[in-house]
Amino acid sequence: MSDLSFPSAFESRQTLPFYRQFNERLDGHAPYSPNETILVDLRDTLDRQGHPGQPCYWLLMARLAEMALFCAGNYAACGEITAAGDLMINPRHTLVHMKGAMRPIVKKRHGRLSAQLEIEQPIAGGVIDWCKRNVLAQVVEPALLPDLEARLAKSGFLSEDYLQSFRMRMRQVADAMRFAMVAGDRIPAGDVGELSCGVDAGHAHRMGCEVVRTCNDPTYQSTFLVFHGFPEASAVAMAETMFRPLTA
């Protein structure tokens, strides 16, 4: 639930310049230039300097999620399954705990765990059965898109209609990845028409516009957001609190 106390409103006033600058920074990246490294850095910057009790924070987090989804969709459409999988599925940091080992090892992001552990064949019962009995994988940091989707879902700020739309488009990208893996070399280089997953940059652009409107008018209530527990006319009261001169 959102906190409309004076300290929260004051913090919102203090962070408005950052939200405007961050939104403009996203304008400079959208829609084609971001990659995973850039998107993770942007997410971490928003975490450090934003405030999760404020609507603009979640509009910007959703805009980042849209940019990441668009990026994954482009990768899938071009048959770049590893790059798309890194955004959609592959955890960014996984620890592997081995029975009898003093400390865990960091799993290489790409490649077979059996190859990394140098497990020799044959093993009684097979490698998978052996790993079940001797290895525990701990996901320290998930892939970027599942992480962003979980944040948005848990925030309580994003509308259910928007969350369902986002999840549906994630499934479309996953379907395009599966199609590309099955098609393999049968798709000519550069011919991505059949792989199109229907994900475009429109949502990311609209989120940016919503950030601008929210920064300029705190009474504005974005259709992407829900406002749990707000009393009637609370947006007006919030605006008055945020912009009241400090000397008043």
FITORDREN-333338 format. One record per residue (C-alpha): x, y, z. Coordinates in pm, whole numbers, plus 50000, padded with zeros to 5 digits. Example, Ala and Ser with C-alpha at 12.3 -4.5 7.8 and 13.67 -1.06 7.14 Angstrom:
2
512304955050780 513674989450714 
This chain:
248
500005000050000 501255034649918 502255058350193 500965093950160 502585106950479 504475139950467 507945123150470 506925101650170 505545131649982 508675151850065 510895123849931 508795123249616 509435160249570 513165154649616 513325126349363 511325142949085 514455157448915 516055122848917 512955106848764 512865132748486 516575128348411 516335090448425 513355090548188 515295112147944 518215088047975 515895059747872 514775080847575 518395081047465 518505042947468 515075033747334 514225013447149 517124995546979 520355002647164 519954985647507 521584952347579 521504931847899 524474949548059 522984984047997 519534973748119 520894958548442 522914990048508 519815011348455 517774989248689 520434992048960 520635029948918 516865032748961 517095010649270 519775032449428 518305066649357 514555060649330 511985053049595 509725022049565 506865040049741 506355063749450 504365059649125 507165073248903 509545046949035 507235019148917 506405035448586 510145037248518 510705001348634 507894990548401 509435010548118 512724992348177 510854959248170 509264969047839 512644977947692 514084944647810 511134925947659 511484944247328 515204935847328 514484899047394 511864899047119 514364913046870 516914886546968 514324859046928 513154872446592 516754872146467 517374837046593 519774849046865 518464823547113 521334825447362 520984863347395 517194860847423 517534832547676 519864853447891 517124879547928 514244854847959 515514823448132 519224820448213 519994831848572 522644858648590 524314843448897 524024807549020 525964790449298 526514752949288 526804735049622 528544701249599 528194674149860 531404673550064 532744706649924 533774734350162 532304762449953 530054766249648 531294773449299 529864798649053 528144781448763 529214792748421 526214808648261 526534789947934 527474753747892 526694721248066 527144718548441 528534683448391 531274697848169 532124724548425 532284698748704 534304675948474 532024646548547 533304616348358 530974591748187 529614566848260 528054573548600 525734548148754 522194560748711 523314588548474 524544624048522 521124638648601 520464613348876 523954618749019 523444656649026 520114652549203 521864633649482 525064654149505 524474689349373 522264718349484 521934748649255 521164781949424 519944810049199 521404841949346 520234865049068 517564854048817 517404864448453 516484901048408 512934897648273 511654873348540 513244896048801 511514927048664 508174909048624 508334897048986 509134932249109 506224947248918 503824920249037 504814924049403 504804962049401 501034966149432 501284996049200 500814980548854 497304972448735 496384935948684 495414943148322 498904956248253 500604927248432 498564902048233 499494919947910 503174919148003 503074882048085 501254874447760 503954892347562 506664873747754 504984841347642 504984854047283 508754859347300 509214824747452 507134809847168 509314827746912 512424813647083 511024778347065 510124782846698 513624795446617 515214765746795 513034741146601 513474759146269 517224762046308 519054766645978 515834764245778 515234801545832 517404821545587 519674847645745 517844880745781 514424865345712 512714871546046 509114874945928 508024840546052 509754846046385 508024878846465 506594876846818 504374907546802 506344926947067 507044963046978 508344994447149 504915010347186 504475002247556 507945015447641 507155048147462 503795051747637 505415045147976 507845073447908 504945096947833 503215085948155 506345094148356 506405129248209 502735134948291 503115121448645 506185142948713 504445174048583 501115167548757 501085146649078 497265145349061 497495125648738 496655088748779 498185066748511 495995039148371 498965015648415 498815020248793 496445013149078 496295034049394 495505011349686 493965027149991 493935062649859 491125083250012 489035105249787 490885136049662 494135121649802 495985129149479 495165166049519 496255164949883 499475147849780 500165174349519 499635202149772 502005185150017 504685178749756 504765213749619 504055233449934 507005257149998 509265244150270 508895276650458 505105274650467 
